[in-house]
């Protein structure tokens, strides 16, 4: 504590309040209001969002549209809840007497920011808990599917053994492939599957494998070599188209997730600013209402 001397030799000691500058009651009240409004708006947004998704083909909005709409709705939710919570925080606090105007403004903005932070932490924990529950249910479903698929997977070669099996087939590939494909259908089908899996792994099927596939198709179906080669090329093109469609869907999901994350972080920053500004506005309105006590003259 600093002590100064006046011109007349008197000692001037600064006055320090014994009360804390933090008013936790208004902070918790504003945070509770923000949490309630956030949950209501999130449920409303979920209901509206479900109308954009349909199990029927062609009746659902695109993934990008759903992601951008969800991000915009999160921005709206953040702004409305932050504004209301900050205003209530500033309006409910008691008037600070003998405090400079700049200090009052700082305290109001700090109260609004802390109220927003508490509400954001609670909502984030609630959403994380909900997502964890959904992930647990999804993991059980995946486990059941994996158990059902285990019997089928046990009859095929593992992914680690696929390259060895493929190159073994290439080494032992008979000169007269047509005769082998005709006499042993099971072996021919398994070898064709290994060729397709190896092509999917490396990104393309070599020309000699395409010629071998055409020979097997010709032997199994009775088509001419030219028609069999055309059928092989058609099927391989369909495989490539399916792979491109999968990559496109993954890229759209990535863009939607990126847009949602960026807009979400921006909404949080603006929400913090709105909460602080609303608390300062509510505090200024609170200070404008001044109650005066009239003391009778004795």
N, C-alpha and C positions, 0 to 999 in steps of 0.2 A: 504494500500500500504506500503510495507516494504522498508526501506531506509538503505543502508549499507555504511560504510566508507572504503575508500581505504587506502593503506599504506601511501600515501602522504597527507592524510587528506582531500582528495576530496570526495564529496558526489556522490554516484551512485544510481540512481533511475531507477527501471525497466520500460521498455517501454510496455505500454498496448495499444493494437489497439482499436480504437473507433468503428470499424466495427464488426458486429455480425459474429460468426463462422458458422451460418446457412445460406445456399444459397438456398432460397425457389424456385427460378426459376428452377434450375436443378432437385430439388426434385419433383416438380409438373410435369415437363416434363417426368421424368422417370416413375412416377406413371401413367401418361396418357398413355405412351407406354405400360406399363405392363397391364393396364386395357383393351386396345384395343386388344392386343394379347390374353389375357385371354378370352374375349368374342368370338373372332373368333374361338379359339380352342374349347371352350365349345359348340358352335353351330356345329362345325365339329364333335365333339364327340357325340352330341345328334343325329345327322344324322346317324352316324355309329351305335349307340346303338339301334336306331329304327329298323335297319335291323336284329337285333338279337331277336326281339320280333315279334310274329305272333299270330293272333287270331285263327289260325288253329291248331288243336291238333297235337302234335308231331313235329312241325316245329319251335318251339321257344327254345332258350337256357334255361338252368336251372336258377333258381333265384340266386343260388350261383355264377354261372359263370358270369351272368350279373352284380352282385354286385362287384365281384373282378375286372372285366374288367373296370367298372366305376371308382373304386378306383385307379387302376393303371393309368387310363387316367387322373384323377385329379392330380396325382403325376407328370405326364409328363407336364401337363398344368402349374402347379405351378413352376416347375423348369425352363421351357422355358421363361415364362413371367417374373419371378423374375430375371433371368440372364440378359435378355434384358433390363428390367427397371433399374436394378442396374448399368449396364454398361453405359447406357445413362446418368444416374444421375452423375456418376463419371467423364464422359468425357466432360459434358457440363459446369461444374463449372469452374470459373476463378481460376487462379493460386494464391495460398496464398504465398505472399512474406514474408520473414523473419520469417518463421514458421518452427519449428523443424520437422524433418522427421517423427518421431513417432506421433506427433500431427496431421500431414497431414493424416497419415494412419488412425488414429482414426476418424477424421472428415469424411473421405471418407466412412468408414464402417458405421458410424452413419447416414450419408446421404442416403446410400443404404438401411439401415434398415427402416428408416422413410418413404422412397419412397415405399418400399414393404408394410409397414403397411397401408399407405393411399390407395394403390391399393386394398389390401385385404379387408379393411373396405367397400370400394365402391362396390366391387364385391359381398361381403356378403350381403350388403343391397339390391343390385339388385336381387340376388337370393331369398332373403327373400320376397321381393315384388312379385316376380313371383310366388313363392309357395303360398303366401297369396291369390293371384288372383285365382290360381287353386283350393285352398281349398274353396274359396267362391263359385265357380262354382259347386264343388262337394257337398257343403252343400245344394245348391238349388236343386240339383238332389236328394239328400237324403230326403230333405223335401217333394218333390213331391211324392217320393216312399212311404214315411211314411203316407202321406195323403191318397194315394190310398189303403194302407194296413190298414188304420184305421177302415174301415167298416168291414173287415174280422176279425180284432182283437177284435172288440166289441162283436162278437158272441161267443167268447171263454173266459175261465176263465183267470184272470190275473196271472202273475207269483207268486205274493204274496199269492193268494188264492189256488194255486195248491196243497201244502201239505195238507191243510184242506180238499179239495175235494178228494184227494187220500185216506186219512185215513177214510173219511166218506164212500167212496165206500167199503173200506175193512170191516168196521163195518156192513154195510147193504148188503154185498155180499150174495146173496141167496144160499141156500143149493143146489138147483137144478139150476145151472148156465145155463145148456143147454136150459131149457125151457125159461128162461128170455132172453137169447141171440136170440132165435128164434122168440119170439113175439115182441121184441122191438129192431130193428136194430140200430136206432139212439142212444139210450142209451148205447148199447153194444159198438158201435164205439167210442163214447165219453169216455167211461170207459177205453177201450184199449189205447186210446191216452193218458189219464192221467197216466196209468201205465207206458207207455213208457217214458213219460216226467219225471216222478218221478225217473225211473231207470237211465235216463241220468243225473239227478241232483245229485243223490247219488253215481253214478258210477257203479251200478249193479242192477239186478232185482232179488228179492228173489225167491226161488224155488216155494213157494206157488203161487206167481204171475205168474210164468211160467206155472204151472199146470192149473191155471185159464185161462190164455191166450189160452192154448191148448184146453181147454174145449169149449171156445167161438169159436175158429177157427173150431173145429170139428162140432159144431152146425151150423155154418154159411156155411160151405163148403161141409159137408157130408163126410169128411174124417174120418178115424178111429182115435182113441185117440193117437196111436203111430205115425201115419203119421202127425197128427196135431202137436204133440210135436216136430217132426223133422222139420216141416215147421217153427215153432216158433224159434227153435234153429238156423235155417239157417238165418232167418231175423235178429235175435239178433246179430249173428256173423257179418252180413253185417253192422249193425249199429256200432259195435265195430271197424270194419275195417275202416269205414268212419271216426270215431273219431280219430283213430291212424293216418290216412292219414292227417287229419287236423292238428293234433299236430306236425307231421313231417314237414308239410309245414310251420307252425309257427316257428318251431325250425330252419329251414333253413333260413327263413327271419331274425330271430334274429342273426344268425351267420353272414349272409351277411351284416346286418347293423353294427354289431360289427367290422367286418373286414374293412368296409368302413370308419367308424369313426376313427379306429386306424391308417389306412393308410393315411387318410385325415389329422389328427393331425401331423403325422410324415412328411408328405409332406409340411405342413406349416412351421414346424421347419427348415427343410432343405431348403425350399424356402427363409426363412429369412437369413440363412447363405449364400446361393448362391447370394442373392441380395447384401449383405454386401461385399462379396468377389469380385463380379463383379464390384461394385462401386470402391473398392480399386484398382482393376486392371485398370479400365478406368481412374481413377485419376492419377495413375502412368504413364500411356501412355500420358495423357495430360501434365504432368510436364516434360516429356522427350522432348517435342517440345518447345524449348526455342527460343523466339524472342529477338534479341539483337539490341539495338539502337546505332548506331555509331554517336558520336558527334565530329564534326571537331575541331581540335586544333586551338585555337585562338592565 
